Amino acid sequence: MERKFAIGELAALAGVSRRCIHYYSQLKLVPPPLGGGRGHYYTEAHLDRLREIRSLQEAGLGLDEIGARLGAPSERQAGLTERGPVRAPPAAAVLWSRLAVLPGLEVHLQAGFTRASPGRLETFRQAVAALAIRHLGIDPNFPQGGPHRDDEGISPSPVSGPDPEAEV
Amino acid sequence: MTTKEYPHPPSPAPTPKPRFDPARPAPILVSPAGEPVPLLGVVMEGRFQGCAGEVAVRQRFRNTEAKPIEVTYVFPLPDNASVCDLVIEQDGRVLRAQVEERDKAFELYDEALASGDGAFLLDQERPNVFQVSVGSLLPGSEVVVTIRFLMTATPTPRGLRLMIPTSISPRYSPPTLSAAERAEIDRTTPPYAGSVPYGLTLDLAFEAHAPIRVVESPSHPLRTELDGPRARVALGQGMTAPDRDLVIEIATAEPHRPGAVAVEAHGRDHLLLDLFPELPEGERTTPRSVAILVDCSGSMDGDSIDQARRAVELCLRALSEGDRFQIFRFGSRHQSLFPGFQTFSQATLDAAVDRVRQMRADLGGTEILGALAAVFDAVDEGHLDVIVLTDGEVSNEAEVLRLVAVRGGRCRIFPFGIGAGASEHLVAGLARQGHGVAEFIFPGERIEPKVLRQFGRIDSPCLENVTIDWGHRGVEAAPVAMPPVFDGDALTIAGRLPAGARFADDDRVVVRADGPTGPLEWSVAVRRGEGGAVPLWWARQAIRDHEEGRAPRRGSRQERGQPEEKAVQVAMLYGLLSSQTSFVAVEERAADRKAGEPCELRRVPVLVTAGYGGRGSIQAPAFLSSAIANVFSVQKSMPARALGWLSSEVCNFLDGSASMRKRSSPSPRRAPQPSGSPSEIQRKACESFPAGKPPARSGKTTASPPKESAGMPPFLDLLATQNAEGAFVAESVTRQVWALSKKRFLALAEALQIPGGENPLVVLATLLGLRWLEMLAADQEPVWRLAARKARAWLRKTQATGPDGEDLWAWLEREVGTPG
């Protein structure tokens, strides 16, 4: 018989907060609880999905990217509630992070190959930028976003949601 | 001075009923994701008595969609807010939330949502960041959520300063955070938008113990009504965009009066002590070491780095010969501007100023942790005073504060919060853990008085063995660690007596300390008071002590219990929101009113703080959604309704003061102007809130347009001319204030006798400058005391005299009299 978890148990097993489970469920990253109404519950499938999200987060993906990778929510939801757990994405999935160097120039780094600190990444970025300016003639003052911003670098941006400057 | 009367409508126009048309969702209320924004507006109402205030934040939500929704809204509150009430008004019914343990509260909320009932949850997500969740808001329905909290304003030399944040800047998260921590940050970071369709209105009432002289704000144009010790304050243009801190400065005739108020609650007596100690002036004998730490991360770009550069330059000029200094700048990495500590002289000052002026906000992220650790490593001998200039937009505040608590033992930290939305929790927390005091500099504010006040503190004699004699045994003090005592600054501390003990009216509380010249003592008489503020203030401090790991060491380990448990117990008993407790309310619905389908999540988008990361300047207007302006521009002929929605008590208070004096608030330099005409914005403010409360108008209100601050002290220009030795190189400034012609100035300088051969023009300027400070800026003495001391010492060194060896001061008095 399938194990049933209350939200508190699931939170403890998955290492996230209750609120986070609810939030992911609302974002449709995790299927809704089963049972409906008071006494609703979660299953191993929910736990698997939460662990999957966590491993993708540890690999440096943001929630938007995780959502895209996990696919259309309604189909997934149906898959879980009617046909059991959804399959995880292929284990061979390769994760890349982008490091914006100059306008029009990015360096792509594959997760797991580098453990550079933000400071060393910045040094690396400056060195590449200097090479690109010298050899490729890129204009660093081209007005398409500058290289110095808080939310750049290899780690995912702390700012989720749309571009703050986006017009309504 | 320009004033403008706002038209008072003959009768309040009815608030339009929410028109719900599922086929045609309201076109203007749209988030960047393309969904209607359910938050319609926020109103802040508050009453302050002295520094203590009770504020209610009212948020109005409406579901204009065809399906049930869950709304989450992340918003900031002051760092010292004690959130004590959550009330929900819906369809004429009032629901009061209760405090529960955080997890239990969420389970109640979650179950209610799953059952199709209504549910309301208020969480403290970070010490100064909160999230309200309104669950299963049915199509077409509307709800007003009122959050009530107590807060304290900060006493200043002139009166008090009130700071209420309205925006949350994006924060820098170090890559070392765990996946779980990162998940929580994702959950509690609101979506950002360039403009939002909701605004903020304000109504604050102040009552001081002395007549209020002036109310001003570096952040917003205000409308102010003054009546002796009372003031009513609203926004000059009715409504504003929530994109910057609300900062209000109030100057009173008599700034401070000590007090000790005792109030009984929950069977225990509580006491709140406010003391403003004056310390004897002591000459500092040993040179000091000062490290200046400047945040050069991307978020500081624009206004903030500009202010930081000016502040650092002033810090440098405030040093004395023989002092040692070093400057660090930090972002993703940190670097020092010099190979080691420099000894202060004109040459090192010039070199440092040169480098400081070249500083840019170009160091990426905000790794303040590593930078502070480097400073602590640099403490070679004795004590170090650390000045930190930052906007504090990081998400690892707890780790930073822990580092200071563990490694900062030989340092005192004096932080400056820079910008329109500096993280009060981090900046004030650095001061709290670092035994210093925080100052906040809003864009456009004068930096000099704040920098000089900080240096006054750094120079203040150190007190040792500071103790409080409460007159009773077993008092639980909060905060548990005695805060530092500085000349003229408030010392605020609360105590809770053991069960059965009670303060009598004639009791006295005595603070004792060892000063440089002997023992010192301050004694304050206790008076009995009423109301919840004193017990709640104690409880909030006690909870914070537990949250920040400063639990009192009383009784056995078993009796003390776990800090988290104690914090929960205190929060539950006093009904307070905390990191471990939340407010929750459930509206059980009849079967036919239950939400029949799962509700969709709608996260309310928020504005990025004005000036953040160089995104525009704080001097630029604060924009509400341009869509609103469009909608209301076609209704310009409608009469503008008065700013209203005041609480009934406040209305009574206003009605009872017929003789209220009209006075407009001198707004500061370059105060921002919200967009749209006043009438448009006021109309929107009225639209945003439910009908039922008449717009209160008693007497006439005046609005002042932004203009140069009338209160800018001119003596600061003089202080800015002081050189490393202490002389004022200020011929033109002093000639101007003493109304001396060039010729007369030269003649006076020639008459001086200066054995050391110093420049007589500089000696005369210093002399005139000092005399001017003593005569005309006496009330600002704490600000210029340090500079004057340096100037006097330099003058003594020159051994200058009047003609024929006459005493310098007597000669000056005879020759120039008083400033022109």
Contacts between the chains, C-beta under 8 A, distances in Angstrom:
chain1	res1	chain2	res2	distance
A	7	B	107	6.8
A	7	B	110	6.3
A	8	B	103	6.5
A	8	B	107	7.1
A	15	B	179	7.8
A	15	B	180	5.4
A	16	B	180	5.9
A	16	B	183	5.5
A	17	B	180	7.8
A	17	B	183	7.7
A	17	B	184	6.4
A	17	B	187	7.8
A	18	B	103	6.2
A	18	B	106	5.1
A	18	B	107	7.1
A	18	B	110	7.2
A	19	B	106	5.8
A	19	B	123	7.5
A	19	B	187	6.3
A	20	B	183	5.2
A	20	B	184	6.7
A	20	B	187	5.5
A	22	B	106	7.6
A	22	B	110	6.0
A	23	B	187	4.8
A	23	B	601	7.7
A	26	B	70	6.6
A	26	B	600	7.6
A	26	B	601	3.7
A	27	B	601	6.9
A	32	B	598	6.1
A	33	B	114	6.9
A	36	B	114	6.5
A	37	B	114	5.6
A	37	B	115	4.7
A	37	B	116	7.7
A	38	B	111	4.8
A	38	B	114	6.6
A	38	B	115	5.4
A	39	B	111	7.9
A	40	B	111	7.6
A	40	B	114	4.9
A	54	B	179	5.2
A	54	B	180	8.0
A	54	B	183	7.6
A	57	B	179	4.7
A	57	B	182	6.1
A	57	B	183	6.6
A	58	B	179	4.9
A	62	B	186	7.6
A	63	B	186	5.4
A	117	B	175	7.6
A	118	B	174	7.8
A	118	B	175	6.1
A	118	B	332	4.3
A	118	B	333	7.6
A	118	B	364	6.7
A	118	B	365	5.5
A	118	B	367	7.1
A	119	B	332	5.2
A	119	B	333	3.7
A	119	B	367	7.7
A	122	B	332	5.2
A	122	B	333	6.8
A	122	B	363	8.0
A	122	B	364	5.6
A	148	B	298	5.8
A	148	B	301	8.0
A	148	B	361	7.8
A	148	B	362	4.8
A	148	B	363	7.9
A	148	B	364	6.4
A	149	B	298	4.8
A	149	B	364	7.5
A	149	B	613	7.0
A	150	B	170	7.3
A	150	B	172	5.6
A	150	B	297	5.9
A	150	B	298	3.7
A	150	B	299	5.1
A	150	B	364	6.6
A	150	B	365	6.0
A	150	B	366	7.1
A	150	B	613	6.0
A	151	B	170	7.0
A	151	B	298	7.7
A	152	B	364	7.1
A	153	B	332	7.1
A	153	B	364	6.5
A	153	B	365	6.7
A	154	B	175	7.9
A	155	B	173	7.6
A	155	B	175	4.2
A	158	B	170	6.2
A	158	B	171	5.7
A	158	B	172	6.2
A	158	B	173	4.0
A	158	B	185	6.3
A	158	B	189	6.8
A	158	B	395	6.5
A	159	B	170	4.1
A	159	B	189	6.6
A	159	B	192	6.4
A	160	B	186	5.6
A	160	B	189	5.3
A	160	B	191	6.9
A	161	B	32	7.6
A	161	B	189	7.4
A	161	B	190	7.2
A	161	B	191	3.1
A	161	B	192	5.6
A	161	B	603	7.8
A	161	B	605	7.3
A	162	B	32	4.2
A	162	B	33	7.0
A	162	B	191	6.3
A	162	B	192	6.9
A	162	B	193	7.0
A	162	B	605	8.0
A	163	B	192	7.9
A	164	B	170	7.1
A	164	B	192	4.0
A	164	B	193	7.2
A	164	B	194	6.5
A	164	B	608	4.3
A	164	B	615	7.1
A	165	B	194	5.3
A	165	B	615	6.8
A	166	B	32	5.1
A	166	B	193	6.9
A	166	B	194	5.7
A	167	B	194	5.4
A	167	B	195	7.2
A	168	B	30	6.2
A	168	B	31	7.3
A	168	B	32	6.1
A	168	B	193	6.0
A	168	B	194	6.6
A	168	B	195	5.3
A	168	B	196	7.7
A	168	B	197	7.5
A	168	B	625	5.8
A	168	B	626	7.9
A	168	B	627	6.8
